[in-house]
Amino acid sequence: MYFRLEVIQKEDLKAVPTLYVSNHNIGALIESHSILFEVDRLFNHSHIVFGFTHPSIFRVPLIKEYYEWVGAVPATYEVAREVFAAGDSVLIFPGGNKQALRSLADYKKNSFRDSHGWAKIAKENGVDVVPITFKGSHFVNPVFFQSQWLSKILVLPWILGLKWLSVSLGQILMCGLFIFLMTLLSLPWWAIVPLGIFVFSITPLTVIFPSKITMTFHSRLKTTQMSQDELEDKVAEIMNQIYDS
């Protein structure tokens, strides 16, 4: 098997409205699909967990349909209220693409203390929080650096609401392969360059290396017994301990 996924549960999951929060890495596609499909399996298809996704994704044809098929919904407070009111659950990656696209040198860092919306959603809706951690999924595609300016310069990522863009080995390989193939087809450079930029912009999450990935479901946090600051501190503490063992 190309990727070895180990799943650890620190307590049984409950089929009740819950906010699942997880750290985000360059292996984001592996993480999001692993959580949604694993939770669906554990609940035997009896409880739905919707994944929060940037609203701009739903403006892209085909990608929109696929994300809806796997259970993604626009990341808004209103949608969260609707999901919980229907008795379902929500999955959020609070760090967004800033955390997912961080450099390989910063693989231990997380952005949880800079993110507050997820905790506000949990408190406002009175739902418990189950932290989920991923270990090993940031090594599937070495990221050299990330930049806000690069996102603006290439335009497309910024239009899609992606404020940060990475430069990774996967992007370089995919872009290089595309340019090579287009050159073989004798496409003019005025066509190859913009198309190459497009390929580079949409391939940050390319997976190129196998890695053992550990997904851990941590103990449920009772948000009614905690202040928002206490909730944020507790989850940040859990995220900071991912690579301690």
C-alpha positions as CSV (number, residue, x, y, z in Angstrom):
1,M,0.0,0.0,0.0
2,Y,1.4,3.4,-1.0
3,F,0.3,5.1,2.2
4,R,0.1,3.4,5.5
5,L,-2.7,5.0,7.5
6,E,-2.9,4.1,11.2
7,V,-6.0,5.2,13.1
8,I,-6.0,5.7,16.8
9,Q,-9.2,6.3,18.8
10,K,-8.9,7.5,22.4
11,E,-12.6,7.1,23.0
12,D,-15.6,5.9,21.1
13,L,-17.2,8.4,18.7
14,K,-20.8,9.4,19.3
15,A,-23.3,10.0,16.5
16,V,-24.3,13.4,17.8
17,P,-23.7,17.0,16.5
18,T,-19.9,17.5,17.0
19,L,-17.3,19.8,15.7
20,Y,-14.2,17.9,14.5
21,V,-11.1,20.1,14.3
22,S,-7.8,18.9,12.8
23,N,-4.3,20.1,11.9
24,H,-3.6,20.6,8.2
25,N,-0.6,19.5,6.2
26,I,0.6,19.4,2.6
27,G,-1.1,16.0,2.5
28,A,-4.4,17.8,3.0
29,L,-6.3,15.7,0.4
30,I,-5.3,12.5,2.2
31,E,-6.3,14.0,5.5
32,S,-9.7,15.3,4.6
33,H,-10.7,12.1,2.7
34,S,-9.4,9.9,5.5
35,I,-11.4,11.7,8.1
36,L,-14.7,11.8,6.1
37,F,-14.5,8.2,5.0
38,E,-13.3,6.8,8.3
39,V,-16.0,8.6,10.3
40,D,-18.6,7.4,7.8
41,R,-17.3,3.8,8.3
42,L,-17.3,4.1,12.1
43,F,-20.9,5.3,12.1
44,N,-21.9,2.8,9.5
45,H,-23.4,5.5,7.3
46,S,-25.8,6.6,10.0
47,H,-24.3,10.0,10.8
48,I,-23.0,12.7,8.4
49,V,-19.9,14.8,8.9
50,F,-19.6,17.7,6.5
51,G,-16.2,19.1,5.7
52,F,-15.8,22.9,5.7
53,T,-14.2,24.2,2.5
54,H,-13.4,27.7,1.3
55,P,-16.5,29.1,-0.4
56,S,-14.5,30.0,-3.6
57,I,-14.0,26.3,-4.4
58,F,-17.7,26.0,-5.1
59,R,-17.3,28.5,-8.0
60,V,-15.1,26.1,-10.0
61,P,-17.0,23.7,-12.3
62,L,-16.3,20.0,-11.8
63,I,-14.3,20.6,-8.6
64,K,-17.5,21.9,-7.1
65,E,-19.4,18.8,-8.0
66,Y,-16.6,16.5,-6.6
67,Y,-16.4,18.4,-3.3
68,E,-20.1,18.3,-2.8
69,W,-20.0,14.5,-3.5
70,V,-17.5,13.8,-0.8
71,G,-19.4,16.0,1.7
72,A,-17.9,19.4,1.6
73,V,-19.9,22.6,2.4
74,P,-19.0,26.3,2.2
75,A,-17.2,27.4,5.4
76,T,-19.7,29.9,6.9
77,Y,-21.3,30.4,10.3
78,E,-24.7,30.1,8.7
79,V,-23.9,26.7,7.2
80,A,-22.5,25.5,10.5
81,R,-25.8,26.4,12.2
82,E,-27.8,24.6,9.5
83,V,-25.7,21.4,9.7
84,F,-25.9,21.2,13.5
85,A,-29.6,22.0,13.5
86,A,-30.1,19.0,11.2
87,G,-28.3,16.8,13.7
88,D,-25.1,16.4,11.7
89,S,-21.5,17.2,12.4
90,V,-18.8,19.5,10.9
91,L,-15.1,19.0,10.2
92,I,-12.9,22.1,10.2
93,F,-9.2,22.6,9.4
94,P,-8.6,25.9,11.3
95,G,-5.2,26.6,9.9
96,G,-6.4,26.7,6.3
97,N,-4.0,26.8,3.4
98,K,-1.5,28.9,5.5
99,Q,-0.9,25.9,7.7
100,A,-1.2,23.3,5.0
101,L,1.4,25.0,2.7
102,R,4.0,25.8,5.4
103,S,7.6,24.9,4.6
104,L,9.0,21.4,5.4
105,A,11.3,23.1,7.9
106,D,8.2,24.3,9.9
107,Y,6.5,20.9,9.9
108,K,6.0,21.0,13.7
109,K,4.3,24.4,13.7
110,N,0.5,24.9,13.7
111,S,-1.8,28.0,13.5
112,F,-4.4,27.0,16.1
113,R,-3.7,29.9,18.4
114,D,-4.2,32.3,15.5
115,S,-7.6,30.8,14.6
116,H,-10.7,31.6,16.6
117,G,-13.7,31.0,14.3
118,W,-13.9,27.3,14.9
119,A,-14.1,27.8,18.7
120,K,-16.7,30.5,18.2
121,I,-18.8,28.1,16.1
122,A,-18.5,25.4,18.8
123,K,-19.5,27.7,21.6
124,E,-22.4,29.4,19.7
125,N,-23.9,26.1,18.8
126,G,-23.2,24.3,22.1
127,V,-21.6,21.3,20.4
128,D,-18.6,19.3,21.7
129,V,-15.2,19.4,20.0
130,V,-13.2,16.3,19.0
131,P,-9.6,17.2,18.1
132,I,-8.0,15.1,15.3
133,T,-4.3,15.0,14.7
134,F,-2.3,13.9,11.7
135,K,1.3,12.9,12.0
136,G,3.5,12.2,8.9
137,S,1.3,13.7,6.2
138,H,3.6,16.8,5.7
139,F,6.3,14.7,4.2
140,V,4.5,13.6,1.1
141,N,5.5,16.6,-0.9
142,P,8.5,18.8,0.3
143,V,7.5,22.5,0.5
144,F,10.4,24.9,0.1
145,F,8.5,28.1,1.1
146,Q,5.1,29.8,1.0
147,S,4.2,33.3,0.1
148,Q,1.3,35.7,0.0
149,W,2.9,37.8,-2.8
150,L,3.2,34.7,-5.0
151,S,-0.5,34.1,-4.7
152,K,-1.2,37.7,-5.8
153,I,1.4,37.7,-8.6
154,L,0.0,34.5,-10.2
155,V,-3.6,36.0,-9.8
156,L,-5.5,32.7,-10.0
157,P,-4.9,31.5,-6.4
158,W,-5.8,35.0,-5.1
159,I,-9.1,35.0,-7.1
160,L,-9.9,31.6,-5.6
161,G,-9.4,33.0,-2.1
162,L,-6.1,31.2,-1.5
163,K,-4.1,33.9,0.3
164,W,-1.0,31.7,0.6
165,L,0.7,29.7,-2.2
166,S,3.6,27.3,-1.8
167,V,6.6,26.4,-3.9
168,S,6.9,22.6,-3.5
169,L,8.7,19.8,-5.3
170,G,5.4,18.4,-6.5
171,Q,4.4,21.7,-8.1
172,I,7.8,22.0,-9.8
173,L,7.6,18.4,-11.1
174,M,4.0,18.7,-12.3
175,C,4.7,22.1,-14.0
176,G,7.9,20.8,-15.6
177,L,6.2,17.7,-16.9
178,F,3.3,19.8,-18.4
179,I,5.7,22.2,-20.1
180,F,7.7,19.2,-21.5
181,L,4.5,17.6,-22.9
182,M,3.2,20.8,-24.4
183,T,6.6,21.4,-26.0
184,L,6.4,18.0,-27.6
185,L,3.0,19.0,-29.0
186,S,4.7,22.1,-30.5
187,L,2.4,24.5,-28.6
188,P,3.6,28.2,-28.9
189,W,5.2,29.6,-25.8
190,W,2.6,32.3,-25.4
191,A,0.1,29.5,-24.7
192,I,2.5,27.2,-22.7
193,V,3.5,29.9,-20.2
194,P,0.0,30.9,-18.9
195,L,-1.1,27.2,-18.9
196,G,2.0,26.3,-17.0
197,I,1.3,29.0,-14.4
198,F,-2.2,27.5,-14.1
199,V,-0.8,24.0,-13.5
200,F,1.6,25.3,-10.9
201,S,-1.2,27.2,-9.1
202,I,-3.5,24.2,-8.8
203,T,-0.9,21.5,-7.8
204,P,0.4,22.5,-4.3
205,L,-1.2,19.4,-2.8
206,T,0.4,17.0,-5.2
207,V,1.4,13.8,-3.4
208,I,4.8,12.3,-4.6
209,F,6.3,10.4,-1.7
210,P,4.9,7.5,0.4
211,S,4.7,8.1,4.1
212,K,3.3,6.4,7.2
213,I,0.4,8.6,8.4
214,T,-1.1,8.4,11.9
215,M,-4.6,9.8,12.4
216,T,-5.7,10.2,16.1
217,F,-9.2,10.9,17.4
218,H,-8.6,12.6,20.7
219,S,-11.0,12.7,23.7
220,R,-14.2,14.7,23.4
221,L,-14.1,18.2,24.9
222,K,-17.2,19.5,26.6
223,T,-17.5,23.1,25.3
224,T,-20.3,23.9,27.8
225,Q,-17.8,23.4,30.6
226,M,-15.1,25.6,29.1
227,S,-14.7,29.2,28.1
228,Q,-13.6,29.9,24.5
229,D,-10.1,30.8,25.6
230,E,-9.8,27.5,27.6
231,L,-11.1,25.6,24.6
232,E,-8.6,27.2,22.2
233,D,-5.7,26.6,24.7
234,K,-6.6,22.9,25.2
235,V,-6.8,22.2,21.4
236,A,-3.6,24.1,20.8
237,E,-1.9,22.1,23.5
238,I,-3.0,18.8,21.8
239,M,-1.8,20.1,18.4
240,N,1.6,21.1,19.8
241,Q,2.2,17.6,21.1
242,I,1.8,15.8,17.8
243,Y,5.5,15.2,17.3
244,D,6.4,14.7,21.0
245,S,6.3,10.9,20.6
